[in-house]
Amino acid sequence: MKVLWISNTVFPDLAEYMAQGTPNVGGWMYSLAKDLSNDVTELGVVSFGNQNIESIHLKGINYFLINYNSLSTKEVEAKWHAIIQTFEPDLVHIHGTEYTFGLSLMNTFPSLKYIVSIQGLVSIYSDFYLGGLRWHTILANITFRDLIKRDTLWHGQRRFKHRGKSENEYFKNTKYFIGRTSWDKAHIFSKRQDAVYFYGGERLREGFYTSPKWTLKKRNEKIIFLSQCAYPIKGLHKVLEALAIVKREYPEIMVKIAGANILEKKKVFGISYKSGYANIILGLIKKYNLERNVVFLGNQNETQMIEQYLNADLFICPSSIENSPNSLGEAQILGVPVIAAQVGGVCDMAQHNENAMLYRFEETAVLAMHILELLNNKGLCSKLSENAIKVASKRHSKELIKQQVLQAYSKILNN
């Protein structure tokens, strides 16, 4: 069985070969590839990046790289012809429908056998992009940078809608899909009635399986951890509203946020280069006097992320929409007490008052109440932690996930 993966992420081994830094995203995919590399006859991975690599074999995997964004359609087609002729796959596995990279192969070789893993669905996410922000709030916070780059929040939402149109083309080119929640299953069948759906769990990064587990903190300092905040879907603005309530009881409460600091003071020709969303966040921080309560950590690698999870009193997944957020699975398998917005596929991963606390995305008062419940109730934290470890360890079992994927491959090839 020769399987060719199409990935929007450059894997660590290839990044190291090119003397680039190890990417902080897509590590779960790399881990699954390593698991599968001994169980398929040959595994190839095609990614897009800033250069072209015809073929290189690294640690049991054949890598190809296409400088997709700088090539014409005909040049990309020529690259696909060379790769398919070299590798001769029995099956092509496309990871994610958010970009057109995999679609370009489908258009070039429509007769190949394809299976597509659903990660997010931008065609659906676009409706939730603004995260409940009102139009006058968005308008009042548009910055010079937004205008120059044509990158207001409304532009961002339109880009999602445009990518959603391309995403829908994937559903015309194959009927085989791997998903992991009832939410993505519902949307797959809404887009293609004759779809064949395979369940495939989400492989986590290796360190999350071997790490020590979370323990109750014996300290006065209280820390909330968030894994990202780049745009409104991720819900930071809602967390800040809840934090203003929590701060009445815990004035020194800290929220630590992984990922780029959207408030970083960049200037171009002496003019502030903040985004409109950064302006909104800065306004909320000032409004609620949270200057001492919010810390942006910058991009974190796998080891640093584990340290932040374990050092926190609780983790919040406050997104306006998600399918099955890796961060939620990571927090649960470590045993960190979790609060999550009850959206998308989250309800398949978390059960209220059993292994997490759930709330409606827009209900910031309820979010604040749950934060206070966890900060004030060690017994509840311990219960959520123990139950989360059990459910996440089963759901993210490396061997189980590998077998789920291999069974999907076999059924398609033997059909």
N, C-alpha and C positions, 0 to 999 in steps of 0.2 A: 504494500500500500504506500503510494507516494502522495503526500499531502502538501499542498502549497498554501501557506498562510499569507493573507494580505493584511498588513497592520499599518495604522497611522502613526505608530511609535517606533523609533529606532531602538532596538534592543541593546542592553548593556554591553554585550560582547562586541557588537559591531561598533558601538559608540567608542569603546576603548580602542579598537583597532584603528579608528579614524582620529584618535587622540582628542576626542571630545569628552566632556563631562558626562557621567552616568545620569541618564534622565530620571527625574523624580516621579514620572507617571508611567503607567503601563507595566509596572513590575510584576503584577499578577499574571500578565500574559506571558512574560518571559519565563516565569516559574512553571506555568502549565506547559509551555513548549519544551522545557527541559524534562518534565515528567513524561511527555509523549515521545520524545526523541528516541527512546529505547523500544517503543512499542509499535512504531510504524516503520516501514522499510526505509523511508527517507522523508525528512521534513525540511521544507524550504520556507523562508520568510522573506517577503518583499515589503519594503517600507519606502516612504518618500522622504527625501532629505535635501541637503544643499549640494550634493554631488552625485555622480553616477558610479555605481560599482556593479560590474557585469556579473560576477559570481565569486564568492569566497566561502570556504568551509571553516567554521570556527566551532569547536567544542561540540561536534556532532550535528550541527545545523548548517544548512546551506543558506547564505544570505545574499540578497540582491537589493540594490538601492537605486531609486530613480529620482532624479532632480525634477520632480513632477511639475512644480510651479513655473519653471523656467523653460520648459519644452513646449513645442507646438503639439497639436493633436496628432499629427502624423509622426512626429518624433517619439511621442509616448507610445503610439501603436507599434512602432519599430522596436522599442524596448520590450514591450510585451511579447512580440513575436520571438525575440531572441531568448527571453526567459522561458517561455513555454517550450520552445524547441530544445533548449538545454535541459530543462528539468522534467518535462513530459509528465505532468501530474495526473493522478487518477481522480483527484478531488481537489477543489479549491475552497478554502475556508476563509471567508471575509469577516474580519472583526470590526464591527461597527458600521453603521449606515450614515454617520453624520457628515462624511465627506465623499467626494466623487472619485477618489483614487481607485477603489475597488470597482466602481461602476465603469470606469474606463476599460478595465480588463473584460468585464462582461460584454461591453459593446464591441470589443475587438474579437473576442472568442465566445460568442453566444452559445456554442454547442458544448462547452465544458460543463462538468457537473459542479454545482456550487451549493454551499451551505453558508448561511449568514448568521453570525452571532449578534443578537440585539444587545446594545449597551444602553444608550439613551435613544430617544426618538425626538429629533429636533422638530419634526413636523407637529408634534404634540407639545413639546416644551415651549414653543414660540408663544402659545396662548398664556403661559405662566411667566414669561420672561421678565415682566416688570415687577413681579413680586408684590403686587397690590399697591404700588406707588401711584399716587394721584397725578393727573396730567399737570396740574399747576405746580406741584412739587418738582416734577421733572423739568418743566419749562423754566422755573425760577433758578435752577441750579446748572443750567447749560453753561459750559465754560468755553473760553477761547479755543482751547485744545479740541473740544468736541466739534466746533464749527470748522476749524482748519482740516481736521481729519474726517469730517462728515461721520462722526462717531458718537452721536447722542444715544441715549438709551432707546429711543425709537428706531434709530438706524440699526442698533444691535438686534432689536426684535425683528426688523425687516430682514436682516441677514439670516436669522434663524428660519423665518418663513421661506426665504428663497432656497436655503439648504434643504428645507423640508420637501420642496418640490423635487429636487434631485433624489432625496432619500426615497421617495415613493417609487422611483424607477427601479430600485432594488427589488421591490415586491413584484414587479412585472417580469423580472429576469430569472427568478428562482422561486420554488415553492417550499424549499427546505430551510428551516430556521431553528436556531438554538436560543432559548430564552430561559428566564429563571424566576419570573413572577407571574401571578395571575394578571397583573396589569399589562405586562408586555404581551402576554398570550392573547388578551382581549383585543389589543390594538393590532396585532399581527393578523388575526382572523377578520378584523374589520376592514383591513386593507386587502386581504387575499383569502377568499372563502375556502379554497382548496389547499391552503397551506398545510404542510406537515411539520408539526411542532415537536421538538425534542427538548426536554429539560436538561440543562447543564449548569451546575452550580458554579459559583465564582471562586476561583483559586486565589488565595491571598498571597502576599509576599512572604518569602520563606521565614523571615525573622519573627513574624507574628505567630508561627506555630511553635517556635522554640523559646520564645521570651518567657520570663517570669510573669506571673499574673498580677493584676492590680490588687492593692490592699488598702484598707481604710487608713486615712491619714490622721496622725496624731499631731496636729499643728493648728494654730489659730488662723493662718492664711488659708483662704478659700480660692480655688482656681477652677475656672471653666475653660474647656478646650474646644476650639472649632478648627476644622481641617482646612477651610478655605472661605474666601469672601469676595471673589473678584467681581461679581456682578449680581444684580438683584435676586436672581433665582436662588442664590445661596443663603439669602435671608438674614444677613448681618444686621440690617436696619431694624428688623423685628426683635432680634436679640437685644439690641441697645435699648429699645423701648421697654422690654421686660427687665433689663438690668437696672433701669431707673427705679423700678419698684423694689427689686431685691436689695438695692443699695441702702434703702431705709433701715434694714435690719443688719446688713453687712456692708458698712461704708467702705471697707478696704477690699471688697470682692474684686478679683482679677479675671478678665477674659483674655486668653491667649489664643492668637489666630495664626495658623500656619499659612504659608503662601506669601506672595509678593505684598509688600506694604503699599496699598493703594493710596495712602496719604503721603507717601514720600515726596519731599519738596523738590521736584524737578522743575527746571526753568529753561525755556528756549527763547533766546534774544531778550532775556530779562523778564519774561512773562511766565507766570505759573502754568504748569503743564498737567494739572490735575484733571481727572475726568469728572463728568457730571455726577456720577454715582459716588465718587470720592468726596465731592462737595456735600452731597446729602449726608454721608456718614460723618463727615467733619462737623456739619451743622448739628446733628443729633448728639455727638460727643460734647459739643459746647453747650447745647440746650440743657442736657441732663448732668453737666459737670462731671463727665466721665474721663477727663484727661488722664487721671492717675489710675484708671480702672481697665484700660484697653491697651494691649501690647500686640504689635504685629511682629511675628517671629522671623519672617522671611521664609524662603523656600527651605524645606526640611527633607533630608534624605530618609531612608527607611529607619535607620538606627535612631535618628533624632525624633522621628515621628513616634516611635515606640516610647522613647523617653518622655515625650510630652503627654501621651495618653496616660502613662503610668503615674506621672506626677500630678495629674489633674484629679479634682474631686468628682467631676462628672464631665461627660461629653454631650454636646448638643448637635443634632443634625437638623437645622432649621429651614431646609430648602422648601421652596414653593412647589417643586415637583422633583421627583427622583424615580428611577426604576429600582435598582438595588444598589445603593451607594456603598462603595468599598469601605469608606470610612466607618460606616455603621457596623459592618461585619468585623472590621479590625478592632473597633472599640469593644464589641461584644466578646470576641474570642479572647481578648485580654482581660475581660471581666470589669471593664470600666462602666459604672452606672450611666445609662443612656437616657436622654430625652430626645424625642424625634417628632417632627411634624408628620401628621398622619396623611401622607400624600402618596400617589402613585403606587409603587410596589413595596413601600416601606412596611405596610401592614402584613405582608408575607414574612417579613424578617423579625418583626417586633410585636409582641402582644402586651397590651397595656397592663401595668401593675404586676406583670409576670417576669418579663426580662427587659422591660423598658417602660418609660412613661411617655404616653402619646398625647398630642394636642392638635387642634386645628391650627393651620399655619398662621391665620390672621389673629388668633386669640392670644395676644401677648400677655394678658393678665393670667391666663391659665398656664402659659409657659413660666411666668414668674412664680406662680404657686408651686409648680412642680420643682423648680430650682430650689425653692425654700424647703419643700418637703424632703428633698434628698440631702440638703445641707444640714437639716435638723433631725434626720432619722437614720441613724447608722444601721438599724435593723433592716430597713427598706433597701438601703444601698447594698447590704450583704446579700439579701434575697435576689435582687435584680442581677447582681454580679454573678452569683453562683448559677442562676438559671440561664443567663446569657452565655456563659462559658459552655454549658451543656449543649444548648441549641446551636450555637455557632460552630462548635467543634464538629458536630454532625453535619451541618449544612455545608461547611467548608472543608470537609475531609478530602485530602489530596487524592487518595486512592479512589474514593467514590466519584469524584469529579472526573478523574482520568478515564474511568470506566464508562461514565455517562457520555463523554465525548467520543470514545472509541466505538461504543455501540451505535451512536448516531452515524459515524462514518461507515460502519459495516452495513447498516441497514440501507443506506443510500447506494452504496456500491453493489450490494446484492439484490437491489430492487429489480 
